[in-house]
Amino acid sequence: MKTVDIKGIIPAIVTPMNEDETVNEQELRNQVNRQIEAGIHGIFPFGTNGEAYILSEDEKIRILEIVVEETKGRVPVYAGTGCISTKDTIRLSKRAQEAGADILSIITPSFAAASQEELYQHYKTVAEAVDMPIVLYNIPARTGNALAPYTVKRLSKIKNIIGVKDSSGNFDNILQYIEATREREDFKVLSGNDSLILWTLLAGGAGGIAGCANVYPEVMVSIYENFVAGKVEEARTAQDSIRTLRKCFRHGNPNTIVKTAVNLLGHPVGKCRAPFNYVPEACIEELKVVLEENRLAGMR
């Protein structure tokens, strides 16, 4: 099994689209290099911000192949391979391994309600079938299923399950994940909520998988780099600086708003796939103001 150090800021990179909703492969390569040049610590294609929910399996593998090829081993590549069924998750995970992924990020099954025992058995079966490091992914608002801290504790005893990303927005849940897995030093907890990255680090977590890094990769990286350098006030300034962007999320789907902001910065990543592609004019105008204010403040 690959040994990968999970840490820092891992962008949940957007999937650039052409006008006909096909993947814009050249712009995907451009965005990979933009992120790496900003100092990010890993890269995560077809996560939530990468529109995994609306990509076909073959599209996911093609995107992964491009990211792996363009990354050239400079940072670890995370692949989101969670499906509703255990069988499908294993199949996609094996395809991702063949395509060169370094780490699997596996979201909980969705739609049908799952018990904690069913979730445990799902992840255990996948882990036994794939010889790769796995990061659990908890985002109950999108999937309808939440990984309880005691389930994460049980799963942390499986060798190749090496971390968990929490996007619940509940900081106490992150704290409980950290407390529940403290006895295993190489198990890492990541924030999936960009506003909680510094606080997760202060509590003993390892960093975050960040959608806002699509807009401000250098700022997001500075949260982590300042923290590890002992510059907590500088890290807090960077953490606080993304608040105005995140306030724009009240207008709709955060993924769509992030992608709109990246376009407004001059990167032709296109729209999200329909029907998740509507941004009200009020949001666009607010984004323009926020992006200009942040540009003048030196945010990149």
N, C-alpha and C positions, 0 to 999 in steps of 0.2 A: 504494500500500500504506500502511496505517496505520503511524504511528511510535509505538511504545509503549516506555516505559522499564521494563524488567523489573527489579524490585528489591523488597526487603523481605519481609514476611510475607504470603503469599497462602493463605488458608484453603482447604483442600479441604472445602468445606462439605457437611454431611450433607444428605440428601434426606428431609425430614419425611414420614412416612407416617401415614395413617389406619388404623383397625383392620382395614379390608378391604384393606389394602396399596395403596390408591390414594395418589397424591401429595397431601399436605396443603399446598395452595397458599398459604393464609394464613400458616401457620407458616413456610413457606419465605421469604415476604416478611419476617416478623419476624426470622428468623435473618440475612437479608441486612443489615437495618438494625442489628441487634445487632453484627455484625462491623464494619460501617463506622463505627459510633459508637465502637468500641474503637480505631480508628486503623489498621486493616489497609490494605495497599498494593495489593491486588487481590483478586479472588474467583474461585474455581474450582469451579463446580457439576459434578455427575456425574463427579468423579474417583473414585479408589478408595474414599475415605471417603464419597463420594456414591452409592455402589453402582452405578456405571456398568455393571458386569458383568451386572446383572440388570434393567436398564431397557430398554424398547423404544426404537427410534429416535424415534418420535413423542413419547414421554415425555421423552426428552432435549431435544428441540427445544422442547417446552412449558416445561420447567424453565428452559431458557436464556432463553426469551422473558420469563418472569417475573423472572429475575435481572437481565436487561438493563433491563427496565422499572423495577424497584425500585431498581436502582443509580443510574439517572439520570446516568450519566457521571461519578460521583464517584470511582470507581476502575476500572481495567481489568477486563474480564471474560474469563476464560480458558475455553475450551470443549474438553473431551476428545473428540476425533473419531477416534481410532485404532480401526480395525477389523482383522479378520484379512486381508481382501483389499485390495489397492491400490484397486480400483474402488470398493468400499464406502467406504473412507476418503475418497476424493475426493468422493463424493456427500454424505456426512455433513458434510464440511468446508464444502462449498458451502452446504448448508442452514444451518450454523452462522453462516456469513458473512452470509447473508440475515437471520438472526434477530438480528444485531447484536453478535456476539462481537468482541472486540478482538484476541484471540490464540488460536491453536489449540495445544492440547497433544496430541501424537500419540504414543500408546503403541506399543511394538513389536508386530508381529503375534504371535499366540499359538498354542499347541498344536503346530502343525507346526514342526519345526526349520528355521531359516532361516540361510543362510550370511551372512557379513558383506557380500558383494557383493549378495546379494538384499535385505538391509536397506538398503544404500546406494541401490539402484535404486528401492526402494519409496518412500523418503523423497524422493528426487530427483524422481520422477514426480509425487508429491503436491504438492511445492513448486512445480513448474512449472505445475500445473493450478489452483492457488489463489493469488490475489494477496493473501495475508495473512501476518503474522508467525507463525512456527511454533517451538514449543519441543518438542524431542525428549523422550521419556519412557522411561527405562530402569528396569524393575522385573523383573529376570529370575526372581525367585522365584515371581512370579505368571504370567508369560507363557512362560517357558522359553527366551526369547531375550534375549541380552545385547548391548548396543551397545558394541563395543570402542572404546577411546580413539582408535585410528587411523581408525575409521569416523566417529566424531564430528568428528575433525579434517577429514576429507574433506567431510563434510556442512556444516561451518561455512563453507566457501567458497561456499556457495549463499546468495545475498543475503537471502532471506526466511526462512532458518533461522537464528534469532537466539539460541537458547539450548538448554540441556538440563537436565532434572531427573533426578537420580540417586537412586533408591530401593533401590539394591543393598544398602545398609548397610555397604558397604566404603569406608572413608574414602580409602584409596589410590586407588580408582577415581575418586572426586571430584577428588583431586589431579591424576590423569593427565588428566582432562577439562580442568581449568584449564590445565595445562601445554600440552596439545595445541592449545588454541584461543587462547592468549595473544596471538598476532599479530593477532587481530581484536578490537579494543577494544570493539565493541558486542555481542559474543557473551557471554552470561551463563550461569553455572553455578549451579543451584539445588539445595539439598539436599532430598531427599524423605524423609529420616529426621530427625525432629524433634530428636533428641539430638545431631545433627551441625551444626545451623544456625550456631552461633557459630564453630565450628572451620572451617566452610566460608567464612564471612565473613573470618576471619583469614587464610585461605589465598588470598583473592582472589575468592571467589565473591560472589554478589549477594543471597543470602537463602535462603528456603525455602518450599516449598508444604507447609503444616503441617496435619495432622489434629488435633493437640492444640489448635489455635486454636479448634476448636468448643467446647472446654471452658474454656480460659483465653485468650481473644483478647488481653486487655490484657497479660498476661504475655509471650505470644509476640511481640507488637509491641515490647515493651520490650527484648527481646534485640537486635533490629535498631536501634531508636532509640538505645539506650545505646551500641551499637557505633559508629554513625556520629558520635555526640557525643564519642567518645574515652573513654567510661566503660566500659572493658573489664571491670573487676571487677564492676560493676553488671550488665553483660550476662551475665557468667558466673554470677552469683547467680540471675538469671532463668532461664538455661539449665539450671542444676542443679535448679531448683525443680520441674521437671516429671518428675523421676526417679520419684517415688513413684507418680504416675499411670501412667507407662509400665511400671512393674513389674507392674501389674495385667494387662498384655497377655499375660502367661504363661498366663492362664486360657483363652484362646481367640482368636478372630478379632479383631484390633485394631479393625477398623471397628465391629464389634458392641459392643465394650466402650466405645469412644468415644461411640457413640450412647446407650448405657445411662447413661453418666456425664452426658451432656447432659440426659437425662430426669430424673435424680436432682437436677440443679440447678434443676428446675422448668420446663424448656422442653419442651412436649409434642411431641417430634419422632417419637415412636412407635418401633416396633421395626424392625430390618432385615427385609427380605423373606426368607421361608422358602426354603431350609432354614437360612439363615445368621442365625438369630435366637435361638440358645440361649446363655444366660449362666448358669453355675452359681451357686448360692446363695452359695458361698464368695467368688466374685468380687464379687457385689453387696454383701456385707457388708464386704469389704475396700475397695471403692469408697466406701462410705458413710463409713468411717473416714478415708480419704485426703482425700475432698472436705471433710469437716468440719475436719480439721487444716489444710488449705490455706486454707479460708475464714477461720479464725482468724488465719492468717498474712497475710491480706489479698490472696490471689491471686484474680484475676478474669479 
